[in-house]
Amino acid sequence: MNIRLSPMSGALLLLLCLNGCAQNRTLAPPPGGEQVSVVVKVPQNLTAEPMQVMYRSEKCPIKRSGPDWTTYEEDGYLSTTVQPQQQGQSGLYEAKLPINGGSRCQWQLSNVTFGVTYANTTHFGENVKAGPGGGVIVMFDKHLPQQRSAFQPTIEVNGDVLISKDYYPLVNEQFIGRQETRAWLFGEGEIYLYYRASDARRVTFEPLLHANYALYSVEPKVQGEGYTRYIYPDGSVVADGRDPSFKKLQSIRLTAEKAR
């Protein structure tokens, strides 16, 4: 069920989908309340993805069942999708998120998932789809986000957050399951980078896309026969069963830039 955010000066109008609470609640941030500004600087050929925003409430808990059939309570949650708005004619896209969601449940901002993806993949070839990568999750409380990697560490930040990271095109050709080609954004992390910044009031993400240093990968055509081949921008090919090397890409680019 969609729930409309009550009017608030300076805030975006949000359409909210309530999950987890036993009955309907409304999100009603108090006028003039504190906000977190989330800004994404979008490189050419990319687009800012819609932001997935999570609010939680101690006042409106939900009941869960344990593996031994016991019940317990945890904070209720309320999720919404927010489309960041372009600032003038610039490449900056911003969304302002109320920290206190108000209402009877006193919703509090828990985390936001955002990032960039390819808006145009035609320069990689026909029928190339945009893949994942280039994502960030920032947590503002003790809770873990909806999407969590067991291998990617969480970076603790005091104050505002500035994230400036290098990314490379990764064009992956897949055959097993279904044949398709996707253009990913490949960085030093996994699909998402994780930050916890409980007192941040401004989060800025500046992805640096090195479009001229694409990494190509071709997966095996038969299950269990061979490894994925990675073709690096310098023409070298690696097919040893290991994941692609971000450090190798960085080295190739920095060496080429130094030689100019």
C-alpha positions, 0 to 999 in steps of 0.5 A, a space after each residue: 500500500 502506498 503512503 504519501 509523505 505529508 508536505 514539508 518545506 524543502 523536502 521531496 515528495 516521497 511515495 512510501 511502501 510500508 513493510 513490516 508493521 501490523 497496521 498502516 502508518 504515515 511518515 510525517 517529518 516535522 517542519 524544519 527538521 534535520 535532513 541528510 543531503 545525499 549528492 551523486 556526481 554522475 560521470 558521462 554515460 552513467 545515470 544516478 540510480 533511484 535511492 532506496 531509503 529505509 526508516 526504522 521505529 522502536 515504537 512500532 516493533 514487529 514480531 518475528 519467529 525464531 528457529 525454535 518457534 519462540 517469538 521476539 520483537 525487532 524495530 519496525 521498518 518502512 521503505 521508500 524509493 527516492 529519485 535524486 534531482 539534477 541540480 541545474 545543468 550540472 552532473 550533480 544529483 541530490 536528494 534530501 532525506 528527513 532524519 526524523 520521519 515523525 508520525 506516531 511511530 517516530 520513524 528514524 532514518 536507518 540507511 540509504 542505498 544509492 549509486 550509478 549505473 550505465 545509462 547508455 551501453 550502445 558503444 559496447 555493442 548491440 544488445 549490451 545491458 547495464 549491469 550492477 556495480 557502482 553502489 553505495 550503502 550508508 547506515 545511520 544507525 546500528 542496524 544492518 542494511 537490507 543488502 549485506 555482503 559478508 566479505 565487504 567491510 564497513 567503513 566507519 566515518 565521523 561527520 560528513 561522508 565524501 566518497 571518491 572512488 575509481 571505476 572501470 567498465 567491465 563488459 561480461 559475456 555470459 553463456 551458461 543459463 542464458 546468453 547475454 552481455 552486460 556492462 558492469 562498473 568494476 571498482 575495488 569493492 563488490 557491488 556495494 561499498 558500505 559506510 556507517 556515519 551516524 552523525 553525517 548530514 551530507 553524503 557525497 559520492 564522486 565515482 571516477 569512471 575511466 571509460 578508456 580502460 575497459 576490462 572484457 570477460 568471457 565466461 565458459 560455454 560449458 559448465 565446468 570446462 575452463 575458466 572465465 577469460 579476462 582481457 585487460 586494456 593492455 591486451 593481456 589475458 588471464 584465465 586462472 580461476 581468480 577474480 579480476 584484479 582491480 590493482 592490475 587495472 589501476 597499474 595499467 592506467 597509471 603506467 599509460 598516463 605516466 608515459 604520455 
